[in-house]
Amino acid sequence: METFKIIVNTTADLPMDYIQENQLGLVYFNYIMDEISYGRDKELDWKEFYRLMREEGKMPTTSQVNPEEYKEYFKEFLKESRQLLYISFSSGLSGSCSNAMLAAEELMEEREDCRIIVVDSKCASMGEGLFVHKAVLMKRQGRTIEETADYLKALVPHLTHVFTVDDLNHLYRGGRVSKAAAIVGTIAAIKPILHVDDEGHLIPLSKVRGRKKSLNALVDYMETKLEGGYLERNKIVFISHGDAREDAEYVRDEIKKRFGITEFMINHIGPTIGAHSGPGTIALFFEGNSR
């Protein structure tokens, strides 16, 4: 049985050692900070990225991967395997997924010996990363590319995202939330709680007063989504942060105390997502009864 190669994006915010260990292909999303373009050929240290946003008020911008760029990436990965499983960033947040599908179709028409499956994760940040991790586990079990893709498509409505940001204006500036929702981000001490819905869009859920309450609200939301036997499905939980490691660890410790889960992956939010979510974001990802 021929194996397949899993391809992910920098939007998944997975640690580079995890990507290398599992031999994942990586598609870079570009961003511009202080009029300098960063991506595959030039990277900015993530700590410096957040410092520029926090201390100097820099406002980065991002761009999606176009079909021709996808074709070049896919051609490169086809040298390693004739079967590619590309896990896309949410179509609800970017047009890159449709660009990847177009590139895959064109390549398969040009080359009959290859198979490229594009799965719309409807996920972002380490939610996308957890989605990728589930694919990695399927591949380790010897599942085919079709079996893995079918499993992932069924997983989409159960890959739960819940997060809090310090300032909704970053999301508003990128067109991710409405102006009305962004007004909350200007009110002192009010912290919004958001999630990603079944279509991969960012949806405000509630707002609380104070940072600690917002972190506890993430764990409270998780509790409601574990009902119906879903606790047992969470052998590992992913948490990402916008240069706020201590707060991410606080959420981790609360989950340990309340649910007995012991395995976690914590990583920073990379510049592509961080350009929209901003410094101080804390995001929690797990498998739940619904999103």
Order of alpha helices (4+ residues) and beta strands (2+ residues): beta-alpha-beta-beta-beta-alpha-beta-alpha-beta-alpha-beta-alpha-alpha-beta-alpha-alpha-beta-beta-alpha-beta-alpha-beta-alpha-beta
